[in-house]
Amino acid sequence: METRKPVSLLKGEDNKGVTWPDEPNRFAEHHIDPFLLWSVKKDSSDITFQSDRPAYNEIDGVLYPATFRPLDSADMQAILHKIYGPEALARLASGTDLDLSYEVRPDRYTRIRFRVNITAILSRGRDAAQVTMRVLPNEPPTMDDLNIEDDIKNHWAPRQGMVIITGPTGSGKTTLLAAGCRMLLERPHGCGKMLTYEAPIEYVYDAIKSPRSLVSQTEIPRHLPDFARGVRNALRRKPEIILVGESRDRETIAASIEAAQTGHTVYTTTHTIGVAATIQRMVSTFGTDERSERAYSLMETVRMICTQALVPKVGGGRMGIREWMKFPDEVREKLMDMDYREWSVNLQRMLPNYGRSMADSALLAFEAGDIDRRWYLLLAASTGGGS
């Protein structure tokens, strides 16, 4: 009986799992851009090259092989050289992973951008590499494109203070931030001077018309060594808005708080899940001798926390499910009158009155038929339940 190859590996057939029809016997540098353009046309959100495995496209959250044969060390060397440069292997051997952006220009009017991570791995007993490339749209989506709730949009632009976007890796934090920045730029009066510090720069705002705004994007560590240095740099440039790509360490969190205290609007992200966990995690980065002082400084400046999770949508694609809480004056005053160690419990209690829990958002999506029961139960349990 004749054996057939799995559909996902059939070359040239029109399905999501098709492999690259022009796949060469050996990848050279001039093959990389055509392969990436083909993957983008296949609606791939992420492209992965890994030693000893085929290239993979992620489409609607599912991995599909994109090449017939596994990539060997010569293929990977060509890919690394093209995307990063000749020193890629030496940098990986020194024990650092590499974050960068990459751009393909198929013609003079079009550019397709990627966020890239290159990490050393072990494969078949020897040193190898994995290259992950996230496809970035040419311009940021709008808040309406992402179906962002009106309550979040209405409280996105405080006069001063900090807005914190949280969630695990790959949950769309950067996309949500970029949509928020676009909304600020497209207001009739614009937003003044906006400074962003990102690692790497994912979305650019060249195509957004905003004559009353000036956007300046700085890449970490390409232009400045770290986020904390970026915030200190921003304070010397008289901006209205400062975007800090990640606040995960003590220095960056302290600098972001200081910027918000001095009259700026600061947007930043963390990798926490849930409103209460975000405050707790940010406070815990400080030593015990300064934790209390920093906690009250943080509470003085925070204006909104929004947690997002991306989950598979019934019928294909993915959607964002969000938990958020606003921090108006009465909430901040109430919390600052109590010991900061009591905040977590009280935040859970206040959440339904000043926002919406992840469980309640997941329930609404489940009842609307957008997500299945499994994802509803996982999300309901992720941040401490509903109201």
C-alpha positions in Angstrom: 0.0 0.0 0.0 1.3 3.5 -0.9 2.2 5.7 2.1 1.5 9.4 1.8 3.3 12.2 3.5 1.3 14.1 6.1 -0.7 17.0 4.6 1.2 19.5 6.7 4.4 18.5 4.8 3.0 18.4 1.3 5.1 20.8 -0.8 3.2 23.5 -2.8 -0.3 22.4 -1.8 -2.6 25.2 -0.7 -3.0 24.7 3.0 -1.7 26.3 6.2 1.0 23.7 6.6 2.5 24.0 3.1 6.3 24.1 3.0 8.2 26.7 1.0 7.9 25.8 -2.7 11.2 27.5 -3.5 13.1 25.7 -0.7 16.8 25.3 -1.7 19.0 22.3 -1.0 21.1 24.6 1.1 20.1 28.0 2.7 22.3 30.8 1.6 22.0 34.5 2.7 20.1 35.5 -0.4 17.4 32.9 0.4 16.4 34.3 3.8 14.4 37.4 2.8 12.3 35.5 0.1 11.5 32.8 2.7 10.4 35.5 5.2 8.2 37.2 2.7 6.6 33.9 1.8 6.0 33.2 5.5 4.4 36.6 5.9 2.1 36.0 3.0 1.0 32.7 4.7 -0.2 34.9 7.7 2.6 33.5 9.9 2.8 35.5 13.2 6.1 33.9 14.3 8.9 32.2 12.3 11.3 29.9 14.0 14.7 28.6 12.8 16.3 25.9 14.9 19.3 23.7 14.4 18.4 20.1 13.3 14.7 20.9 12.9 12.7 22.3 9.9 11.9 26.0 9.9 8.4 26.5 11.5 5.6 29.0 10.9 3.1 29.8 13.7 -0.3 30.5 12.2 -3.2 31.2 14.5 -1.2 29.8 17.4 -0.4 26.5 15.7 3.1 25.5 14.5 3.5 24.2 10.9 6.8 23.0 9.3 7.8 25.5 6.6 10.7 23.5 5.1 11.0 19.9 4.0 14.3 19.2 5.6 15.9 20.0 8.9 18.3 23.0 9.1 21.9 21.9 9.6 24.8 24.0 11.0 25.6 25.5 7.6 22.0 26.7 7.1 21.9 28.2 10.5 25.2 30.0 10.0 23.8 31.6 6.9 20.6 32.6 8.7 22.6 34.1 11.7 25.0 35.9 9.4 22.2 37.5 7.4 20.0 38.5 10.3 22.6 39.5 12.9 26.0 39.7 11.3 29.4 37.8 11.4 29.8 38.2 15.2 26.5 36.3 16.0 28.2 33.0 16.9 30.8 34.7 19.1 28.1 36.6 21.0 26.1 33.5 21.6 29.2 31.6 22.7 29.8 34.3 25.3 26.5 33.4 27.0 24.2 36.2 25.9 21.0 36.0 23.9 20.4 38.6 21.2 17.4 40.8 20.8 17.1 43.0 17.7 14.7 44.1 15.0 15.1 43.1 11.3 13.6 44.6 8.2 12.9 43.4 4.7 12.2 45.9 1.9 10.6 44.1 -1.1 10.3 47.4 -2.8 11.0 51.1 -2.2 7.5 51.8 -0.7 7.2 48.6 1.5 9.0 47.5 4.6 8.2 44.4 6.6 9.6 44.4 10.2 10.4 41.6 12.6 11.3 41.4 16.3 14.1 38.9 16.6 15.5 36.8 19.5 18.5 34.6 19.0 19.3 32.1 21.8 22.0 29.4 22.1 20.7 25.9 22.7 21.9 22.4 22.9 20.9 20.1 20.0 22.0 16.5 19.6 24.8 17.0 22.1 26.3 20.1 20.6 25.9 23.9 20.7 23.3 25.2 18.4 20.8 28.1 18.1 17.2 29.0 17.8 16.1 32.2 16.0 12.5 33.4 16.8 11.1 36.1 14.5 7.8 37.9 15.4 6.2 39.6 12.4 5.3 43.2 13.1 2.6 45.2 11.3 3.7 48.2 9.3 1.7 50.5 11.6 0.3 50.0 15.1 -3.3 48.7 15.3 -6.0 51.0 16.7 -7.7 50.4 20.1 -10.8 49.5 18.1 -8.9 46.9 16.1 -8.0 45.2 19.4 -11.5 45.5 20.8 -10.2 47.4 23.9 -12.9 48.1 26.4 -14.2 51.7 26.6 -13.3 51.9 30.3 -9.6 51.3 29.5 -9.6 53.8 26.6 -11.3 56.4 28.7 -8.6 56.2 31.4 -5.6 55.6 29.2 -4.4 59.2 29.2 -4.0 60.6 32.7 -2.5 64.1 33.0 0.4 62.6 34.9 1.2 59.2 36.6 1.9 55.7 35.6 -0.1 53.2 33.4 1.2 49.6 33.7 0.4 46.9 31.1 1.1 43.4 32.3 1.0 39.8 31.2 3.2 36.8 30.3 5.5 36.8 27.3 3.6 36.8 24.0 0.4 38.2 25.5 0.3 41.3 23.3 1.5 43.9 25.9 3.7 45.8 23.3 0.8 45.7 20.7 -1.6 47.2 23.3 0.9 49.9 24.3 1.4 50.7 20.6 -2.3 51.0 20.0 -2.6 53.3 23.0 0.3 55.5 21.7 -1.5 55.7 18.3 -4.7 56.8 20.1 -2.7 59.6 21.9 -1.1 60.7 18.6 -4.4 60.8 16.7 -6.1 63.0 19.2 -7.0 66.4 17.6 -4.4 68.1 19.8 -1.9 65.3 19.6 0.3 64.5 22.6 3.3 66.8 22.6 6.7 65.1 22.8 6.6 61.3 23.3 9.8 59.4 24.1 9.9 55.6 23.9 12.6 53.3 25.2 12.2 49.8 23.8 14.2 46.5 23.4 13.9 46.2 20.5 11.7 48.8 18.7 8.7 46.8 17.4 6.2 49.3 16.1 7.1 52.6 14.4 4.8 55.6 14.0 6.0 57.0 10.7 2.6 56.5 9.0 0.6 58.1 11.8 -0.3 61.7 11.0 0.0 63.9 14.1 1.2 67.4 13.5 1.0 68.4 17.2 3.2 65.5 18.3 6.8 64.5 18.1 7.8 60.8 18.6 11.4 59.8 19.4 12.1 56.1 19.7 15.3 54.8 21.4 16.4 51.2 21.2 17.9 49.5 24.3 20.9 48.6 24.3 21.6 49.9 20.8 21.3 53.6 21.7 21.4 53.5 25.5 22.6 50.7 27.7 19.4 50.0 29.8 15.9 51.2 30.6 16.9 53.0 33.8 19.4 55.1 31.9 16.6 55.7 29.3 14.3 57.2 31.9 17.0 59.4 33.3 17.7 60.5 29.7 14.0 61.3 29.2 13.9 63.6 32.2 16.5 65.9 30.5 14.4 66.2 27.3 11.2 67.8 28.5 8.7 65.2 27.3 5.0 64.9 28.1 4.9 61.1 27.7 7.6 58.5 28.5 7.2 54.9 27.4 9.5 52.4 29.2 9.5 49.0 27.4 10.0 46.9 30.5 10.1 47.6 34.3 11.5 44.4 35.7 14.4 45.6 37.9 14.8 47.9 40.9 16.6 50.7 39.0 14.1 50.9 36.2 11.0 50.8 38.5 12.6 53.5 40.7 13.3 55.7 37.7 9.8 55.2 36.3 8.3 56.2 39.6 10.5 59.3 39.8 9.5 60.3 36.3 5.8 59.9 37.1 6.3 61.9 40.3 7.8 64.8 38.4 4.7 65.4 36.3 5.1 63.1 33.4 2.8 60.4 32.1 4.7 57.1 32.1 3.7 53.9 30.3 5.5 50.6 31.1 5.1 46.8 31.1 5.9 44.0 33.5 5.6 40.2 33.2 3.1 39.8 36.1 -0.4 38.5 35.9 -3.1 40.4 37.7 -3.5 43.8 39.3 -2.6 42.8 42.9 0.4 40.7 41.8 1.8 43.6 39.8 1.9 45.9 42.7 3.3 43.2 44.9 6.0 42.2 42.4 7.1 45.8 41.7 7.4 46.5 45.5 9.3 43.3 46.1 12.2 44.3 43.8 13.3 46.8 46.5 15.3 45.9 49.6 13.4 45.6 52.9 14.9 48.9 54.2 13.3 50.9 51.4 10.3 48.8 50.4 7.8 50.7 52.4 8.9 54.1 51.0 8.9 52.8 47.4 5.5 51.1 47.8 3.8 54.4 48.8 5.7 56.3 46.0 4.4 53.7 43.5 0.8 54.0 44.9 1.0 57.7 44.7 1.8 57.6 40.9 -0.1 54.5 39.6 -3.3 55.5 37.5 -4.2 52.2 35.9 -3.0 48.6 35.7 -4.2 46.4 32.8 -3.3 42.6 32.5 -3.8 40.9 29.2 -3.8 37.3 28.1 -4.1 36.1 24.5 -6.2 33.0 24.0 -7.4 30.9 21.0 -10.7 32.1 19.7 -13.5 29.8 18.7 -13.4 29.5 14.9 -9.7 30.5 14.6 -7.4 33.4 15.5 -6.7 34.7 19.0 -8.3 37.4 21.2 -7.2 39.4 24.2 -8.9 38.9 27.6 -8.2 41.7 30.1 -8.2 42.4 33.8 -7.9 46.1 34.7 -8.3 48.5 37.6 -8.3 52.3 37.7 -6.7 54.1 40.6 -8.6 57.4 41.2 -7.7 59.6 44.1 -10.1 57.9 46.6 -8.6 54.4 45.9 -5.0 55.6 46.3 -5.8 57.5 49.5 -7.6 54.5 51.0 -4.6 52.2 50.2 -2.0 54.7 51.4 -3.7 54.9 54.8 -3.0 51.2 55.4 0.1 49.1 55.6 1.3 48.2 52.1 1.3 44.5 53.0 -2.5 44.6 53.2 -2.8 46.0 49.7 -3.2 42.6 47.9 -6.3 41.6 49.8 -7.9 45.0 49.5 -7.1 45.3 45.8 -9.0 42.1 45.1 -11.9 43.5 47.0 -11.9 46.8 45.2 -11.3 45.4 41.7 -14.9 44.9 40.7 -15.8 48.5 41.6 -12.9 50.1 39.8 -12.4 47.8 36.8 -13.0 44.1 35.9 -11.4 40.9 36.9 -9.9 38.4 34.5 -12.5 35.9 35.5 -15.4 38.2 34.7 -13.8 39.2 31.3 -13.3 35.5 30.5 -16.9 34.7 31.5 -18.2 37.4 29.1 -16.1 36.0 26.3 -17.3 32.5 27.0 -20.9 33.4 27.2 -20.6 35.3 23.9 -19.2 32.1 22.3 -15.7 33.6 21.6 -13.7 31.2 23.7 -14.3 27.6 24.8 -14.9 26.4 28.4 -11.3 25.2 28.9 -9.9 28.7 28.4 -12.6 30.3 30.5 -11.7 28.0 33.4 -7.9 28.6 33.0 -8.3 32.4 33.0 -10.8 32.4 35.8 -8.3 30.6 38.0 -5.3 32.7 36.9 -5.7 35.9 38.9 -7.7 35.0 41.9 -11.2 34.7 40.6 -14.1 37.0 39.9 -16.3 39.4 41.7 
